[in-house]
């Protein structure tokens, strides 16, 4: 077990999924995330200022650059 923030986990999961999709032959991915911060940084709405998160954003952009189409959308889940 290692320590990681929830945002680091979001980025790691996204990178893994995009790479798996690419290796499976997909060229188009639409991702959904419950992290408004991660989505906003990847969509360019927020500047990446944190030195810890900048490498993750670069890794996501490298992975998604292999695809013809990539989008990420924020959503919230309400459970009753």
C-alpha positions in Angstrom: 0.0 0.0 0.0 1.2 3.5 -0.8 0.0 7.0 0.0 -1.6 8.9 -2.8 -4.2 11.7 -3.0 -7.6 11.1 -4.5 -6.6 13.2 -7.5 -3.4 11.2 -8.0 -5.7 8.1 -8.0 -8.0 9.7 -10.6 -5.1 10.5 -12.9 -3.6 7.0 -12.5 -6.9 5.3 -13.3 -7.5 7.6 -16.3 -4.0 6.9 -17.7 -4.5 3.1 -17.3 -7.9 3.1 -18.9 -6.8 5.2 -21.9 -3.8 3.0 -22.4 -5.9 -0.1 -22.2 -8.4 1.3 -24.7 -5.6 2.2 -27.1 -4.0 -1.2 -26.9 -7.5 -2.8 -27.5 -7.7 -0.8 -30.8 -10.0 2.0 -29.7 -9.3 5.4 -31.1 -12.1 7.4 -29.4 -12.7 7.7 -25.6 -15.2 9.7 -23.7 -14.3 9.6 -20.0 -16.4 10.7 -17.0 -15.0 11.7 -13.6 -16.4 12.8 -10.3 -13.4 15.1 -9.8 -14.3 18.6 -11.1 -10.7 19.7 -10.4 -9.2 16.9 -12.6 -11.6 17.5 -15.4 -11.1 21.3 -15.3 -7.3 20.9 -15.4 -7.4 18.5 -18.3 -9.9 20.6 -20.2 -7.7 23.7 -19.7 -10.2 25.5 -17.6 -7.8 25.6 -14.6 -4.1 26.2 -14.7 -1.9 23.4 -13.4 0.1 25.1 -10.7 0.9 22.1 -8.4 4.3 20.5 -9.1 2.9 17.2 -7.9 0.0 17.1 -10.4 1.7 18.6 -13.4 3.4 15.3 -14.4 0.1 13.5 -14.2 -1.5 16.0 -16.5 1.4 15.6 -18.9 1.0 11.8 -18.8 -2.7 12.0 -19.5 -2.1 14.3 -22.4 0.6 11.9 -23.8 -1.8 8.9 -23.5 -4.8 10.7 -25.0 -2.6 12.1 -27.8 -2.5 8.5 -29.1 -6.2 8.7 -29.7 -8.1 10.4 -32.5 -10.7 11.7 -30.1 -10.7 12.1 -26.3 -13.1 14.0 -24.0 -13.6 14.1 -20.3 -16.7 15.3 -18.6 -17.4 15.9 -14.9 -20.5 14.4 -13.3 -21.9 14.0 -9.9 -23.7 11.1 -8.6 -26.6 11.5 -6.2 -27.7 8.3 -4.4 -30.7 8.1 -2.2 
